[in-house]
């Protein structure tokens, strides 16, 4: 494989074998030399060139030459003529630090392709620090404690394992039904690091469930109002009610379930309330330093977690239904509109007027915050890309529901929604994200289930026959609850293993069927007296598909296989 370059590439040090630079000046020199490669400016161009054979009979421009060893004293005329003894250098002959800089331009799929080329590239790709960035961009930091099987795994192995597990939502599942609430459940939240589920609703209590076993751990005392929003992390649990306060519980060291909701601990430092809103609280969220709350008083309040005081108030023109903070911005749906606020300045930086026919009740964002999803009263789901342009436009749209979309939850690559029609929709946005990066999706696409139009891979879970109010997706679980007061947990953890066993069983059955068919053909071909006629009949049946032969007697009259 030949490489086109300027002659300045010979100034690169060839004894540098690590991906670390000793000084900023050396890094600038390397980047300058990298930019001298016209072929490195596009990763897709580089990959296509990489697949070409090394010996190409094409004429190079006069200003460029094939990278080769040049001896002092050679004239320019001898340099331009490639002799049979000249040594051409390939991409792998570059210093490892330069290769690492090039690998930063590739996505995970392209890195996987490069790792299959040679052992040297496989080692560089496996140790490439970009895998950690890919993991954090899609799913954030891994939950703690880490799975013992993945404790010593590299970031590449963790990324591949998580990407592989994402396929489980298209497989088989088991469903657990959790009973305990006496009235409708308005909010569910899954805390994966602690294997806990938090739920709240019209019975005025917050309940805690074990995610793995599905049994009830405990419940809070009556808060005196409907619980409409719950959020938590490993240090803090917050619940918002219709009485305009935020109930807070701090984690207790040594408590296996983190929080004591029963009120047995009289220390006010572990359980307290935040007051400030003037209407029912409809949505809550947390990050490492702030608490975000939205209310029917048409405001979003930002609270400092260290002082537990309100530090910012974002005013809207209608009731706030949902919010989702990421990084330095927070997305809010208020009334019929969608807002994007800059937290540091408190100023709106994006606005979508009337994205749905009616109110926009649901909201979700990707971990990096560049993808925003909204669900509305008209049963549609919209996706907005914050990186495409300054103004917010719909990049994709789905209509999987016939009722109001009450809740959305996203964990790459799955967007999960629940509706008043009693159904749950699973939408895989992986293809849309790839098309977005490749600039292949230049206009919005409408995806309608059951109309025969082009649609992304998705799955519908239904059969509940009642309003579903809240849904949450984490790892290989989907948790949903609604009007009937029952919490359902879909467990896809064994889906991949079940699919492997099913495929192995089908493979064994196919092998046995082929083995029996082969034995039957041998018996028909080797029989005494008229073996050639039997062989000809067998060939005729196999080619013409006749099913009235003696060896097809296992088929019934209707042509269906017996069980």
Order of alpha helices (4+ residues) and beta strands (2+ residues): beta-alpha-alpha-beta-alpha-alpha-alpha-alpha-alpha-alpha-beta-beta-beta-beta-beta-beta-beta-beta-beta-beta-beta-beta-beta-beta-beta-beta-beta-beta-beta-beta-beta-beta-beta-beta-alpha-beta-beta-beta-beta-beta-alpha-alpha
